């Protein structure tokens, strides 16, 4: 179920953005640990990139869940409805 006024294309763009951000988070984490201990500037740069990508991913995931909230709520009520 989709919140009224939001097209499926918007959900698809958010899904692609989440995938790209996941790639950025993983890449920056690997590069931060792979950088030599002598090059602290490079480590700092990837550390900042990791933090920004992670924060942006959290906000985007929150938006994604908000847009799917009616579906999540219907599944929750279906799962826990009383068996009277």
Helices and strands as residue ranges (DSSP letters): H 8-34, H 40-67, H 69-79
